[in-house]
């Protein structure tokens, strides 16, 4: 009799756990799925981002992420990062072939800025675009990130005193400015208009959390 009762108890616990798991799967981790506890999920995402920062030098990470966090929502934050990236290009284009150490240092800074920016877009923004059926634009923008990596690789491996180095920097800038223009003028504003205030806030929190990983 005791064995039968224990068996029933285990089945009940298993069934309850399965139901709870199923409910979790149904809700998913989408900015478009707002089940019970969505406010708690938003708070948890923000808290998780802070926890990541605390775990790996909070002061440094929050300082590096402050440009994004202080800029408002995710579109404003990414636009601010675009401007910061172009400022690095300005400094690169002001160098001459004798300033190889300065070019190397600026290239490292550019690589970091673009890597952090790409992480936020590829892990949060582009997947959200696909979820909203803006798949073609998401795939186009994502594929262009591959060319960004190619340019960075070429500039890293080319002699910094080569006359061709600065010409490649200018080609890179032209390519990335067109990429930024597509995001800022077409894709991102159109997508943001589809979001509720709550969805927009959650997407911003998710993106900032992702940015803290490389801040």
C-alpha positions in Angstrom: 0.0 0.0 0.0 2.8 2.4 0.9 4.5 1.7 -2.5 1.3 2.4 -4.3 0.9 5.8 -2.5 4.5 6.8 -3.3 4.0 5.9 -6.9 0.9 8.1 -7.1 2.8 11.0 -5.4 5.7 10.7 -7.9 3.3 10.6 -10.9 1.5 13.7 -9.5 4.8 15.6 -9.1 6.0 14.5 -12.5 2.8 15.6 -14.1 2.9 19.0 -12.4 6.5 19.6 -13.4 5.7 18.6 -17.0 2.7 21.0 -17.0 4.9 23.8 -15.7 7.6 23.2 -18.2 5.0 23.1 -21.0 3.6 26.4 -19.9 7.1 27.9 -19.9 7.7 26.6 -23.4 4.4 28.1 -24.6 5.4 31.5 -23.3 8.9 31.4 -24.9 11.5 34.1 -24.5 10.0 36.5 -27.1 9.4 40.2 -26.8 6.0 39.5 -28.4 4.9 36.9 -25.8 3.5 38.5 -22.7 2.2 35.9 -20.3 1.8 36.1 -16.5 4.8 37.5 -14.8 6.0 39.6 -17.8 6.9 42.5 -15.6 8.9 40.1 -13.4 10.7 38.8 -16.5 11.7 42.4 -17.4 12.9 43.0 -13.9 14.8 39.7 -13.9 16.5 40.6 -17.2 17.6 44.0 -15.9 18.8 42.4 -12.6 20.7 39.8 -14.6 22.5 42.5 -16.6 23.5 44.2 -13.4 24.7 40.9 -11.9 26.9 40.3 -15.0 28.5 43.7 -14.5 29.1 43.1 -10.8 30.7 39.8 -11.5 33.4 41.3 -13.8 34.3 44.7 -12.5 31.0 46.7 -12.2 32.6 50.1 -12.4 34.5 49.4 -15.7 31.6 47.7 -17.4 29.0 50.3 -16.5 31.3 53.0 -17.7 31.8 51.4 -21.0 28.0 50.7 -21.4 27.0 54.2 -20.3 26.9 55.5 -23.9 24.1 53.0 -24.7 22.3 53.1 -21.4 22.1 56.9 -21.3 20.8 57.1 -24.8 17.2 56.0 -24.1 15.8 53.1 -25.9 17.6 50.5 -28.1 17.4 52.5 -31.3 18.8 55.6 -29.7 21.5 53.5 -28.0 22.6 51.8 -31.3 22.6 55.2 -33.1 24.9 56.7 -30.4 27.2 53.7 -30.9 27.2 54.4 -34.6 28.3 58.0 -34.0 31.0 56.8 -31.6 32.3 54.3 -34.2 32.5 57.0 -36.9 34.5 59.2 -34.6 37.1 56.4 -34.4 37.2 56.3 -38.2 37.8 60.1 -38.2 40.9 59.6 -36.0 42.1 56.8 -38.2 41.8 58.9 -41.3 43.8 61.7 -39.7 46.8 59.4 -39.3 49.7 59.2 -41.8 51.9 56.2 -42.7 54.5 57.0 -40.0 51.9 56.7 -37.2 51.8 52.9 -37.1 51.5 52.6 -33.4 48.5 55.0 -33.3 46.9 53.1 -36.2 47.2 49.8 -34.3 45.7 51.3 -31.1 42.8 52.9 -33.0 42.2 49.7 -34.9 42.0 47.8 -31.7 39.5 50.3 -30.3 37.4 50.1 -33.5 37.4 46.3 -33.4 36.2 46.3 -29.8 33.4 48.9 -30.5 32.2 46.9 -33.5 32.4 43.6 -31.8 30.2 44.8 -28.9 27.8 46.5 -31.2 27.5 43.3 -33.4 26.9 41.1 -30.3 23.9 43.2 -29.3 22.4 43.2 -32.8 23.1 39.6 -33.6 21.9 38.2 -30.3 18.9 40.4 -29.6 17.9 42.9 -32.3 18.1 40.7 -35.5 16.4 37.7 -33.9 13.6 40.1 -32.8 13.3 41.4 -36.3 12.9 37.8 -37.6 10.2 37.2 -35.0 8.4 40.2 -36.3 8.6 38.8 -39.9 11.2 41.3 -41.0 13.4 38.4 -42.0 14.9 39.7 -45.2 16.2 42.9 -43.6 17.5 41.0 -40.6 19.4 38.5 -42.8 20.8 41.3 -45.0 22.1 43.2 -42.1 23.5 40.1 -40.4 25.3 39.0 -43.6 27.0 42.5 -43.8 28.5 41.9 -40.4 30.6 39.2 -42.1 32.1 41.8 -44.3 32.8 44.0 -41.3 34.9 41.1 -39.9 36.7 40.7 -43.2 37.7 44.4 -43.3 38.9 44.2 -39.7 41.0 41.1 -40.5 42.5 42.8 -43.6 43.4 45.9 -41.7 44.9 43.9 -38.9 47.1 41.9 -41.2 48.2 44.7 -43.6 51.3 46.6 -42.8 50.2 49.8 -41.0 52.6 51.9 -43.0 51.3 50.7 -46.3 49.8 53.4 -48.6 47.0 51.0 -49.2 46.1 50.8 -45.5 44.3 54.1 -45.3 42.5 53.5 -48.6 41.1 50.3 -47.2 40.0 52.2 -44.1 38.0 54.6 -46.3 36.4 51.7 -48.2 35.5 50.1 -44.9 33.9 53.4 -43.7 31.8 53.7 -46.8 30.5 50.2 -46.4 29.7 50.6 -42.8 28.0 54.0 -43.2 25.6 52.4 -45.7 24.9 49.6 -43.2 24.2 52.2 -40.5 22.0 54.2 -42.9 19.8 51.2 -43.6 19.4 50.5 -39.9 18.8 54.1 -38.8 16.5 55.3 -41.6 14.6 52.2 -42.7 14.7 49.0 -40.6 14.9 50.1 -37.0 12.3 53.0 -37.0 9.8 50.8 -38.8 10.3 48.0 -36.3 10.1 50.2 -33.3 6.7 51.5 -34.5 5.3 48.0 -34.2 6.4 47.6 -30.5 4.3 48.5 -27.5 6.0 50.6 -24.8 6.5 47.5 -22.7 8.0 45.5 -25.6 10.3 48.3 -26.4 11.5 48.6 -22.8 12.1 44.9 -22.6 14.0 44.8 -25.9 16.2 47.7 -24.6 16.9 45.8 -21.3 17.8 42.6 -23.2 20.2 44.5 -25.5 21.9 46.3 -22.7 22.3 43.0 -20.8 24.0 41.6 -23.9 26.3 44.6 -24.3 27.6 44.2 -20.7 29.2 40.9 -21.8 31.8 42.8 -23.8 31.7 46.1 -21.9 
